[in-house]
Amino acid sequence: MQMPKPSEADKERFRSSVPDSPDVVVKPMFGNLGAFVNGNMFAGLFGPTIGVKLSEVDQQELEANHQTQPFGPEERPMGAYVGLPEAWQDDAGQTAEWVAKAFENVAEMPPKAPKEPKK
């Protein structure tokens, strides 16, 4: 499986869409980026596609009203995430709005427990 690489413009677009909060951590993931709150990923960048983890209600609204796309590898997309519409790549406002909804959704989850070190 070939991992798509985001351009520097894609990375900047992703970073600018993430809420400005001390609780947010953006870090590299397999050549792409992920945005985390309390150790849980709420948004990710896969090539040029931004994916978000929304509440069920928000995801249904987004999918009913916009042309979303799968998020992640074509042969195995991430089921809990939805890729934002490709047409929004030039619409920072809509992208940031839905990334903020994902942040709010995931921030309500319990913090992710750190992994046990391997022995």
C-alpha positions as CSV (number, residue, x, y, z in Angstrom):
1,M,0.0,0.0,0.0
2,Q,1.4,3.4,-1.0
3,M,0.8,6.2,1.5
4,P,-0.1,9.5,-0.1
5,K,2.1,12.4,1.0
6,P,0.5,15.7,1.8
7,S,2.1,18.8,0.3
8,E,3.4,21.6,2.5
9,A,0.2,23.6,1.5
10,D,-2.0,20.6,2.6
11,K,-0.1,20.5,6.0
12,E,-0.6,24.2,6.5
13,R,-4.3,24.0,5.6
14,F,-4.7,21.2,8.1
15,R,-2.9,23.1,10.9
16,S,-4.9,26.3,10.2
17,S,-8.2,24.3,10.5
18,V,-7.4,22.9,13.9
19,P,-8.8,24.8,16.9
20,D,-6.3,27.0,18.8
21,S,-6.4,25.2,22.2
22,P,-3.8,24.2,24.6
23,D,-5.5,20.8,24.7
24,V,-4.7,20.1,21.0
25,V,-1.6,18.3,19.9
26,V,-0.7,18.0,16.2
27,K,1.8,15.3,15.4
28,P,3.2,13.4,12.4
29,M,1.6,10.1,11.6
30,F,3.0,7.9,8.8
31,G,4.1,10.9,6.8
32,N,0.8,12.7,7.3
33,L,-0.6,14.6,10.4
34,G,-3.0,13.9,13.2
35,A,-4.7,16.3,15.7
36,F,-5.3,14.9,19.2
37,V,-7.2,15.9,22.3
38,N,-6.6,13.9,25.5
39,G,-4.6,11.4,23.5
40,N,-7.6,10.7,21.1
41,M,-7.4,11.7,17.4
42,F,-10.2,14.0,16.3
43,A,-8.9,15.0,12.9
44,G,-6.2,13.7,10.5
45,L,-4.6,14.5,7.2
46,F,-4.2,11.7,4.6
47,G,-2.6,13.1,1.5
48,P,-4.8,16.2,0.7
49,T,-7.8,14.8,2.6
50,I,-8.8,16.0,6.0
51,G,-10.8,13.4,8.0
52,V,-12.8,14.0,11.1
53,K,-14.3,11.9,13.9
54,L,-17.8,13.4,14.4
55,S,-20.8,12.6,16.6
56,E,-23.2,10.3,14.9
57,V,-25.7,13.2,14.4
58,D,-23.0,15.5,12.9
59,Q,-21.7,12.8,10.6
60,Q,-25.2,12.0,9.3
61,E,-25.8,15.8,8.7
62,L,-22.5,16.2,6.9
63,E,-23.0,13.1,4.7
64,A,-26.6,14.0,3.9
65,N,-25.7,17.5,2.7
66,H,-22.2,17.3,1.2
67,Q,-20.2,15.0,-1.0
68,T,-17.9,13.4,1.6
69,Q,-15.2,10.8,0.9
70,P,-13.7,7.8,2.7
71,F,-10.7,8.7,5.0
72,G,-7.6,6.6,5.0
73,P,-6.2,4.0,2.7
74,E,-8.5,3.1,-0.2
75,E,-8.4,-0.6,0.6
76,R,-9.0,0.0,4.3
77,P,-10.6,3.4,5.2
78,M,-10.9,4.4,8.8
79,G,-14.5,3.6,9.7
80,A,-15.1,6.1,12.5
81,Y,-13.8,9.0,10.3
82,V,-15.3,10.8,7.4
83,G,-13.3,12.7,4.8
84,L,-14.3,16.3,4.3
85,P,-15.5,17.2,0.7
86,E,-12.7,17.7,-1.8
87,A,-14.4,21.0,-2.8
88,W,-13.7,22.4,0.6
89,Q,-9.9,22.4,0.1
90,D,-10.2,26.1,-0.7
91,D,-12.8,26.9,1.9
92,A,-11.1,27.3,5.2
93,G,-14.2,28.4,7.0
94,Q,-16.3,25.2,6.4
95,T,-13.3,23.0,7.0
96,A,-12.5,24.7,10.4
97,E,-16.2,24.5,11.4
98,W,-16.3,20.7,11.0
99,V,-12.9,20.1,12.5
100,A,-14.1,22.1,15.5
101,K,-17.2,19.9,15.7
102,A,-14.9,16.8,15.7
103,F,-12.7,18.4,18.5
104,E,-15.8,19.0,20.6
105,N,-17.0,15.4,20.0
106,V,-13.7,13.8,20.9
107,A,-12.9,16.1,23.8
108,E,-15.9,14.6,25.6
109,M,-14.3,11.1,25.4
110,P,-12.2,9.8,28.4
111,P,-8.5,10.4,28.0
112,K,-6.6,7.7,26.3
113,A,-4.5,5.6,28.7
114,P,-0.8,5.5,27.8
115,K,0.5,2.3,26.4
116,E,2.5,0.0,28.5
117,P,6.2,0.0,27.6
118,K,7.3,-3.2,25.8
119,K,9.5,-5.5,27.8
